[in-house]
Amino acid sequence: MSWNGQIKEVYSINLTNFIILPIFKPLGGDIDGDGKKEIILLGFFQKSTTNEITETLKDKIYVIGNNIVAIDISHITGDFHAPPVAEDINFDRKDEIIIPFLVEIYVIDGKGNVIWNFDKVGGEILSQPVVSDIDSDGKPEILFISRDGKIKVLNGEGKLISEYEVWKRDEIVEVGASSLALVDIDFDGRKEIIGWTDEVFMIRNGVKVWNFIVGGPKGDFEPPLVVNDDGDFKIVVTFANRIYTLKAGKVKK
């Protein structure tokens, strides 16, 4: 769609009988390095008359460019537990696909080749991974929340470089977790980490500096909304028909 509201069809793809898992939104990523982003879908085709699944979610990732290309990932074992991410983490000018299975993370290229995997996740992966340069060293890091109550920080080669505690290891926390919002709130060149489990929390320099209980578990993978109001950062979350605006851990009316 152009700026004046005119719609021009570039191409169309027939997705009849294609079912997308509702918790996995389509991704955009340039996985072939042509400078144009493809649409990446997780789902399966099924025969509408018999409901017979003809392509399983476990075995394929579908990439839409000018046609539909199925990336075979049958050589990877595991069940999808959170949405994947498409980012260039090795400076090859192509976006890799970061796939969070229940107890392992795989990174594959646009042909399905495994670049690396990480299996010391600490129980289960709870959140969608997020990719960002959190320490301003020019290199991307990959962050996610695990069942052991820690945020794991990996470098672009899949090595664990940091762990940040969100809750104590001996606490039983059977809730989901959001993806993480990464924002340099105090302009010191290092990004603060803001997330949401059954509480909204912020981590600065590896330490949880505040938390706010919202009264229940996170129901999806969306990160908290961080708004920059002329340098005055506010964190907005919604729960149980309420909207909370947080600043430094306090509720503002």
Summary of the structure (lengths in Angstrom):
residues: 253
radius of gyration: 19.4
end to end distance: 38.3
largest distance: 58.9
contacts: 708
relative contact order: 0.09
helix: 0%
strand: 44%
